[in-house]
Amino acid sequence: MPKPKVLFLCTGNTARSQMAEAFLRRYADDRFDVYSAGLEPQEISPYARLVMEEVGVSLEGQYSKGLAQYLGREHFGYLITVCQQAEAACPIFPGVGKRLYWPFEDPVAFEGSEEEKLAKFREVRDQIERRILEWLRELDAEQGRDRR
């Protein structure tokens, strides 16, 4: 039986959706095929790569992709929008089982010193990891699984 596909969607596919993709792969690669995309894709933020490496998760092999790459070509069990702008601008996406909205602050837009920027990326990274783990527990509870 094929694994459900999950698509994390953001505006630029530079940080939040990339981190979510990597965390879901880390924790549930056996259960899902995981993707990410952006409405206006740009290069992955070096800060995102750095803060993920700090927790032992590599973004190696991940790259920024546009939503058009998937529209009408893939069926996703879950479309998870991780920013307000993408949620508002995302078109009707045929072939999606469930659409979820998990808004996270955009660390790329944060302005401050190098250390302040890194702190913001770490904060958002940790929020995303907690939300992924919470969602997996919710799914397990719905399916009667015990996953600790």
C-alpha positions in Angstrom: 0.0 0.0 0.0 1.5 3.4 -1.0 2.3 5.9 1.8 0.2 9.1 1.9 1.9 12.1 0.5 2.3 15.2 2.5 3.1 18.6 1.0 4.3 21.5 3.2 3.5 24.8 1.5 5.0 28.3 2.2 5.6 31.5 0.3 9.3 31.1 -0.6 10.0 27.4 0.3 13.1 28.9 2.0 12.8 27.9 5.7 9.5 26.8 7.4 8.3 24.4 4.8 11.8 23.0 4.3 12.3 22.4 8.1 8.8 20.8 8.3 9.7 18.5 5.4 12.9 17.4 7.1 11.4 16.9 10.5 8.5 14.8 9.1 11.0 12.7 7.2 13.0 12.2 10.4 10.1 11.1 12.5 7.8 9.4 10.0 9.6 8.5 6.8 8.1 5.0 7.2 4.6 6.5 7.1 4.7 9.4 4.6 6.2 10.6 1.4 7.1 14.1 2.2 7.5 17.2 0.0 7.6 21.0 0.3 6.9 23.8 -2.1 6.5 27.6 -2.3 4.3 30.0 -4.1 7.3 32.1 -5.1 10.3 29.7 -4.5 13.7 31.1 -3.6 16.9 29.6 -2.4 16.9 27.8 1.0 18.1 30.1 3.7 21.6 29.3 5.0 20.2 30.0 8.5 17.6 27.2 8.0 20.3 24.8 7.0 22.5 25.8 10.0 19.9 25.5 12.7 18.7 22.2 11.3 22.3 20.9 11.4 22.4 22.0 15.0 19.8 19.3 15.9 21.3 16.7 13.6 18.9 17.1 10.7 20.4 17.8 7.3 18.6 19.6 4.5 21.0 17.9 2.1 19.2 17.0 -1.1 16.3 19.4 -0.5 15.9 22.3 -2.8 13.3 25.1 -3.3 10.4 24.1 -5.5 7.3 25.9 -6.9 3.8 24.7 -6.3 3.2 24.4 -10.0 5.5 21.4 -10.0 2.8 19.5 -8.2 -0.5 21.1 -9.2 -2.6 18.6 -11.1 0.2 16.1 -11.1 0.2 14.6 -7.7 -2.4 13.5 -5.1 -1.5 14.5 -1.6 -3.1 13.0 1.5 -2.3 16.2 3.3 -1.5 19.8 2.3 -0.1 21.7 5.2 0.3 25.4 4.8 2.9 26.8 7.2 2.4 30.6 6.6 -0.5 33.0 6.5 0.4 34.4 3.1 0.5 31.0 1.4 -2.8 30.0 3.2 -4.5 33.1 1.8 -3.0 32.8 -1.7 -3.1 29.0 -2.2 -5.4 28.1 -5.1 -7.9 25.3 -4.9 -5.7 22.3 -5.0 -7.4 19.3 -6.6 -6.4 15.9 -5.3 -5.8 16.8 -1.7 -7.3 14.6 1.1 -6.9 17.1 4.0 -5.8 20.6 4.1 -4.2 21.9 7.4 -3.0 25.3 8.4 -0.1 25.6 10.8 1.0 29.3 10.8 4.6 30.0 11.9 6.4 33.3 12.0 8.7 33.9 9.1 12.2 33.8 10.4 13.6 35.0 7.0 11.7 38.2 7.4 13.1 38.8 10.9 15.5 41.7 11.2 18.2 41.9 13.8 21.8 41.0 14.5 23.3 37.7 13.4 22.7 36.2 16.8 19.1 37.5 16.9 18.4 36.0 13.5 19.8 32.7 14.5 17.7 32.8 17.7 14.6 33.5 15.7 15.3 30.6 13.3 15.9 28.3 16.3 12.7 29.4 17.9 10.7 28.7 14.7 12.6 25.4 14.1 11.6 24.2 17.6 8.0 25.2 17.1 7.8 23.3 13.9 9.4 20.2 15.4 6.9 20.3 18.3 4.0 20.7 15.9 5.1 17.7 13.8 5.4 15.5 16.9 2.1 16.7 18.2 0.4 15.9 14.8 1.9 12.4 14.7 0.6 11.7 18.2 -2.9 13.0 17.1 -2.8 10.7 14.0 -1.7 7.8 16.2 -4.6 8.4 18.6 -7.1 8.5 15.7 -5.7 5.3 14.4 -5.4 3.6 17.8 -1.6 3.4 17.7 0.7 3.8 20.6 3.8 5.8 19.5 6.1 7.0 22.2 
